[in-house]
Amino acid sequence: MLRFLTITLLLAAPIFAADIDGKWTGSIDAGGAPMQLVYNFKADGATLTGSTTGPDGMEVKISDGKIDGNNISFNLTLDFGGQSITMAAKGVLSGSELKMVLDFMGMPFEFVLKKS
């Protein structure tokens, strides 16, 4: 009986996975002025793909995206004058709100995204 229950719970786990697909928006304080953020996410099992808009207005693809229940993580690689900088992002989904932390060169930036 315990074996059946364990297998049932493992098979049902994807049902409880985060509903991350779609467009998410928010803002972050950028030196006293709010900077608008837009992310587009797509889940494929435990893999997260998508993109955001960089400071120059160009699309930036997310890489190494992962989904673990309501937790997500991914990397963004930006080009700053020919120098590539990779930032790590982590988030926790709660309903239609995604609490994010983005690590930029050792400085964590916290912000909240809402599903559009």
N, C-alpha and C positions, 0 to 999 in steps of 0.2 A: 504494500500500500504506500509506504514512504517513497519507494522508487517511482511509482506512478505519479505521485504528487510532485516530486522533484522534476521529473521530465515535463509535466504539464506546466509548471512554473517557468522552466527554461524556454519552452516553446512560446509561452505567452509574453515573455519579456519584451519583444519588439512592439507589442501593442501599447506598452506603457512608455515607449521611447518618446523623446521630445518631438513636438510638432514644430519643427524649425523652418520648414519650407516656406519661401516667400520673401517679401520685402520688409525690411526692418529699418526704422529711422530713429534718430536721436541727435544729440549735440554734445559737444565737449568744450570745456573752457580752453581757448587757445590764446593765452596772454591777455585775458580780460575781455575777449570777444568770443561769443559762441560760434563754433564751427559745426555746420550741419554734417551729419553722418548718414550714409545710406548703405546698407548691406543687403545683398541678395543671396539667400542660402538655399541649398538643395541637399536633402539627405538621401543617401543610398545605403540602407542598412546602417552600419556603424561608421560610414564614411561621409564626411561633410565637404561639399564643394560650394563654390560661389565666388562672389566678388564684392568689392567696394570701390569707392571713388577716392583716388589719391588727392593730395593737396594741390596738384597741378590740374585736376579735373579729369585725369585719365583713369581708365578702369584698371584696378589692381586685383588679380586673381588670388584667392586664398589657396594655401598649400598645406599639406599634412593635416587636413581637417579630420577631426574625430568626434564621434558622438558616443557618450556613455550615459544612458538614462537621460537626465535633464542637464547634463554637463556637456559643454562643447569646448573644443580647443582647435586652434589653427595658427598658421603663420602668415604674415604679410611681408613681402619684400618690396621695398620702395627704392627708387633711384634718386639720390640727392646729388646732383651735379656729377654724375658718373660713378658715384660711390653707392654700392648696394647696402642697404640696411634692412635686416630682417627683424621683425617685431613678433613677439609671441602674444597670442590673445587667448583668454579663457573666459567662459561665460556659464551662467546658470540660468536656465529657463524656468520661469514661474508664471504659468498662464500665458498672457500676451505680453509679458515683460521679460527682457533678457538683460541681466546684470552682468556687465563686462569689465574685465581688467586687461589693459593693453600695456605690455612692457616695452618701452621705448628707450633703449640704451641704459637699462637699469632703473629707469624712472617709471613707476606704475601710474597709469591714468585710468581712473574709474569712470564709467558712464553707463547709462541705461538706454537700451533700445526698446522700442515698442513696435509690435507687428502692425504693418499698414494694411 
